[in-house]
Structure formats: structure tokens, C-alpha cells
């Protein structure tokens, strides 16, 4: 049971990291280009989640 939870958490973190990396490069998870305003919002959301101001 613990291994299953660990595997799911690891997969979720990897997917989130992939989304952040794609957004940093200017693309959404579907591979479409996103604008600068969206990137700024993504960065703000990431910083808020990490406790940064």
C-alpha cells in the first residue's frame, strides 16, 4: 500500500514538474503556445504554492 501511494505521489510530482517546464518554455500541456500574461500568472501561482512573495 505504501509503495502504491509513493508511486502515485512520484508520478504526480513528475507530471507537475513537466507542466512547469513546458510553461516556462511558453507552452501549455497540449503543446500550444501561451502568452506572456499566462506565464506571469503561472509563475505567481508557483511562487505562492512555494511560499514565496
N, CA, C and O atoms as CSV, one atom per row, in Angstrom:
chain,resi,resn,atom,element,x,y,z
A,1,UNK,N,N,0.823,-1.191,0.000
A,1,UNK,CA,C,0.000,0.000,0.000
A,1,UNK,C,C,0.873,1.264,0.000
A,1,UNK,O,O,0.610,2.201,-0.754
A,2,UNK,N,N,1.905,1.288,0.841
A,2,UNK,CA,C,2.789,2.451,0.917
A,2,UNK,C,C,3.500,2.650,-0.427
A,2,UNK,O,O,3.660,3.783,-0.882
A,3,UNK,N,N,3.923,1.563,-1.055
A,3,UNK,CA,C,4.605,1.671,-2.348
A,3,UNK,C,C,3.682,2.283,-3.403
A,3,UNK,O,O,4.118,3.087,-4.226
A,4,UNK,N,N,2.416,1.901,-3.372
A,4,UNK,CA,C,1.446,2.433,-4.328
A,4,UNK,C,C,1.257,3.931,-4.124
A,4,UNK,O,O,1.223,4.692,-5.091
A,5,UNK,N,N,1.134,4.355,-2.871
A,5,UNK,CA,C,0.990,5.780,-2.563
A,5,UNK,C,C,2.232,6.539,-3.013
A,5,UNK,O,O,2.126,7.607,-3.616
A,6,UNK,N,N,3.405,5.991,-2.723
A,6,UNK,CA,C,4.669,6.620,-3.121
A,6,UNK,C,C,4.752,6.740,-4.633
A,6,UNK,O,O,5.160,7.781,-5.149
A,7,UNK,N,N,4.369,5.684,-5.352
A,7,UNK,CA,C,4.426,5.696,-6.813
A,7,UNK,C,C,3.483,6.750,-7.375
A,7,UNK,O,O,3.843,7.473,-8.304
A,8,UNK,N,N,2.279,6.843,-6.821
A,8,UNK,CA,C,1.319,7.839,-7.303
A,8,UNK,C,C,1.792,9.254,-7.005
A,8,UNK,O,O,1.651,10.142,-7.847
A,9,UNK,N,N,2.348,9.475,-5.828
A,9,UNK,CA,C,2.864,10.799,-5.474
A,9,UNK,C,C,4.029,11.164,-6.384
A,9,UNK,O,O,4.132,12.301,-6.845
A,10,UNK,N,N,4.888,10.217,-6.636
A,10,UNK,CA,C,6.031,10.455,-7.510
A,10,UNK,C,C,5.565,10.789,-8.925
A,10,UNK,O,O,6.099,11.704,-9.553
A,11,UNK,N,N,4.578,10.057,-9.428
A,11,UNK,CA,C,4.038,10.325,-10.766
A,11,UNK,C,C,3.397,11.713,-10.829
A,11,UNK,O,O,3.562,12.433,-11.814
A,12,UNK,N,N,2.667,12.085,-9.777
A,12,UNK,CA,C,2.016,13.393,-9.744
A,12,UNK,C,C,3.043,14.520,-9.735
A,12,UNK,O,O,2.875,15.519,-10.435
A,13,UNK,N,N,4.095,14.368,-8.951
A,13,UNK,CA,C,5.147,15.381,-8.909
A,13,UNK,C,C,5.879,15.484,-10.249
A,13,UNK,O,O,6.226,16.581,-10.688
A,14,UNK,N,N,6.107,14.364,-10.880
A,14,UNK,CA,C,6.769,14.371,-12.182
A,14,UNK,C,C,5.899,15.082,-13.223
A,14,UNK,O,O,6.406,15.861,-14.031
A,15,UNK,N,N,4.596,14.815,-13.203
A,15,UNK,CA,C,3.681,15.477,-14.140
A,15,UNK,C,C,3.638,16.978,-13.885
A,15,UNK,O,O,3.625,17.768,-14.829
A,16,UNK,N,N,3.615,17.374,-12.619
A,16,UNK,CA,C,3.611,18.797,-12.280
A,16,UNK,C,C,4.901,19.456,-12.745
A,16,UNK,O,O,4.870,20.559,-13.290
A,17,UNK,N,N,6.014,18.804,-12.540
A,17,UNK,CA,C,7.295,19.323,-12.995
A,17,UNK,C,C,7.304,19.489,-14.517
A,17,UNK,O,O,7.815,20.482,-15.034
A,18,UNK,N,N,6.739,18.518,-15.226
A,18,UNK,CA,C,6.661,18.609,-16.687
A,18,UNK,C,C,5.816,19.808,-17.106
A,18,UNK,O,O,6.181,20.530,-18.034
A,19,UNK,N,N,4.673,20.026,-16.419
A,19,UNK,CA,C,3.810,21.177,-16.727
A,19,UNK,C,C,4.548,22.490,-16.496
A,19,UNK,O,O,4.459,23.407,-17.312
A,20,UNK,N,N,5.274,22.581,-15.393
A,20,UNK,CA,C,6.020,23.809,-15.085
A,20,UNK,C,C,7.105,24.035,-16.130
A,20,UNK,O,O,7.300,25.160,-16.590
A,21,UNK,N,N,7.803,22.982,-16.503
A,21,UNK,CA,C,8.857,23.113,-17.505
A,21,UNK,C,C,8.285,23.570,-18.845
A,21,UNK,O,O,8.859,24.441,-19.499
A,22,UNK,N,N,7.155,22.988,-19.259
A,22,UNK,CA,C,6.536,23.386,-20.522
A,22,UNK,C,C,6.082,24.839,-20.454
A,22,UNK,O,O,6.286,25.593,-21.405
A,23,UNK,N,N,5.470,25.240,-19.341
A,23,UNK,CA,C,5.007,26.623,-19.199
A,23,UNK,C,C,6.192,27.585,-19.227
A,23,UNK,O,O,6.102,28.666,-19.809
A,24,UNK,N,N,7.279,27.204,-18.615
A,24,UNK,CA,C,8.479,28.032,-18.614
A,24,UNK,C,C,8.987,28.240,-20.042
A,24,UNK,O,O,9.529,29.294,-20.375
A,25,UNK,N,N,8.803,27.225,-20.869
A,25,UNK,CA,C,9.217,27.317,-22.268
A,25,UNK,C,C,8.148,27.948,-23.159
A,25,UNK,O,O,8.360,28.100,-24.362
A,26,UNK,N,N,6.984,28.323,-22.573
A,26,UNK,CA,C,5.951,29.031,-23.316
A,26,UNK,C,C,4.861,28.169,-23.916
A,26,UNK,O,O,4.185,28.601,-24.850
A,27,UNK,N,N,4.667,26.953,-23.402
A,27,UNK,CA,C,3.653,26.052,-23.949
A,27,UNK,C,C,2.763,25.499,-22.842
A,27,UNK,O,O,3.206,25.320,-21.707
A,28,UNK,N,N,1.485,25.225,-23.186
A,28,UNK,CA,C,0.601,24.572,-22.230
A,28,UNK,C,C,0.762,23.058,-22.362
A,28,UNK,O,O,1.564,22.592,-23.170
A,29,UNK,N,N,0.013,22.293,-21.583
A,29,UNK,CA,C,0.208,20.837,-21.604
A,29,UNK,C,C,-0.225,20.197,-22.909
A,29,UNK,O,O,0.118,19.043,-23.168
A,30,UNK,N,N,-0.974,20.917,-23.742
A,30,UNK,CA,C,-1.352,20.415,-25.065
A,30,UNK,C,C,-0.331,20.804,-26.135
A,30,UNK,O,O,-0.493,20.452,-27.304
A,31,UNK,N,N,0.721,21.528,-25.740
A,31,UNK,CA,C,1.751,21.920,-26.678
A,31,UNK,C,C,1.464,23.218,-27.404
A,31,UNK,O,O,2.181,23.582,-28.336
A,32,UNK,N,N,0.407,23.927,-26.980
A,32,UNK,CA,C,0.080,25.208,-27.616
A,32,UNK,C,C,0.869,26.324,-26.955
A,32,UNK,O,O,1.131,26.295,-25.753
A,33,UNK,N,N,1.244,27.312,-27.764
A,33,UNK,CA,C,1.959,28.461,-27.212
A,33,UNK,C,C,1.040,29.244,-26.286
A,33,UNK,O,O,-0.152,29.395,-26.552
A,34,UNK,N,N,1.614,29.740,-25.197
A,34,UNK,CA,C,0.857,30.578,-24.278
A,34,UNK,C,C,1.518,31.944,-24.216
A,34,UNK,O,O,2.722,32.077,-24.439
A,35,UNK,N,N,0.722,32.951,-23.913
A,35,UNK,CA,C,1.223,34.324,-23.900
A,35,UNK,C,C,1.987,34.671,-22.642
A,35,UNK,O,O,1.998,33.910,-21.674
A,36,UNK,N,N,2.617,35.812,-22.665
A,36,UNK,CA,C,3.418,36.288,-21.540
A,36,UNK,C,C,2.566,36.461,-20.291
A,36,UNK,O,O,3.014,36.131,-19.193
A,37,UNK,N,N,1.343,36.973,-20.435
A,37,UNK,CA,C,0.473,37.172,-19.269
A,37,UNK,C,C,0.187,35.845,-18.572
A,37,UNK,O,O,0.150,35.784,-17.343
A,38,UNK,N,N,-0.013,34.794,-19.344
A,38,UNK,CA,C,-0.258,33.478,-18.765
A,38,UNK,C,C,0.984,32.984,-18.042
A,38,UNK,O,O,0.891,32.405,-16.960
A,39,UNK,N,N,2.153,33.215,-18.644
A,39,UNK,CA,C,3.402,32.808,-17.994
A,39,UNK,C,C,3.583,33.512,-16.659
A,39,UNK,O,O,3.990,32.892,-15.676
A,40,UNK,N,N,3.284,34.795,-16.621
A,40,UNK,CA,C,3.419,35.534,-15.369
A,40,UNK,C,C,2.474,34.984,-14.316
A,40,UNK,O,O,2.854,34.842,-13.154
A,41,UNK,N,N,1.239,34.672,-14.713
A,41,UNK,CA,C,0.278,34.090,-13.778
A,41,UNK,C,C,0.733,32.739,-13.271
A,41,UNK,O,O,0.560,32.418,-12.096
A,42,UNK,N,N,1.314,31.948,-14.158
A,42,UNK,CA,C,1.837,30.637,-13.770
A,42,UNK,C,C,2.975,30.790,-12.773
A,42,UNK,O,O,3.047,30.054,-11.789
A,43,UNK,N,N,3.855,31.736,-13.026
A,43,UNK,CA,C,4.987,31.966,-12.120
A,43,UNK,C,C,4.483,32.439,-10.757
A,43,UNK,O,O,4.990,32.007,-9.721
A,44,UNK,N,N,3.493,33.320,-10.758
A,44,UNK,CA,C,2.930,33.786,-9.484
A,44,UNK,C,C,2.292,32.648,-8.714
A,44,UNK,O,O,2.467,32.547,-7.500
A,45,UNK,N,N,1.544,31.778,-9.410
A,45,UNK,CA,C,0.894,30.644,-8.754
A,45,UNK,C,C,1.937,29.691,-8.183
A,45,UNK,O,O,1.780,29.189,-7.070
A,46,UNK,N,N,3.005,29.441,-8.945
A,46,UNK,CA,C,4.081,28.568,-8.464
A,46,UNK,C,C,4.743,29.151,-7.230
A,46,UNK,O,O,4.989,28.444,-6.253
A,47,UNK,N,N,5.031,30.451,-7.282
A,47,UNK,CA,C,5.680,31.109,-6.145
A,47,UNK,C,C,4.776,31.087,-4.913
A,47,UNK,O,O,5.248,30.877,-3.796
A,48,UNK,N,N,3.478,31.304,-5.120
A,48,UNK,CA,C,2.552,31.276,-3.991
A,48,UNK,C,C,2.491,29.878,-3.378
A,48,UNK,O,O,2.427,29.734,-2.157
A,49,UNK,N,N,2.510,28.854,-4.225
A,49,UNK,CA,C,2.478,27.487,-3.729
A,49,UNK,C,C,3.731,27.136,-2.954
A,49,UNK,O,O,3.703,26.303,-2.048
A,50,UNK,N,N,4.838,27.782,-3.317
A,50,UNK,CA,C,6.111,27.524,-2.639
A,50,UNK,C,C,6.360,28.462,-1.468
A,50,UNK,O,O,7.410,28.390,-0.830
A,51,UNK,N,N,5.402,29.342,-1.176
A,51,UNK,CA,C,5.535,30.247,-0.051
A,51,UNK,C,C,6.390,31.448,-0.327
A,51,UNK,O,O,6.823,32.114,0.614
A,52,UNK,N,N,6.660,31.762,-1.602
A,52,UNK,CA,C,7.458,32.926,-1.971
A,52,UNK,C,C,6.548,34.134,-2.120
A,52,UNK,O,O,5.358,33.994,-2.399
A,53,UNK,N,N,7.107,35.305,-1.935
A,53,UNK,CA,C,6.316,36.516,-2.137
A,53,UNK,C,C,6.941,37.391,-3.182
A,53,UNK,O,O,6.413,38.460,-3.489
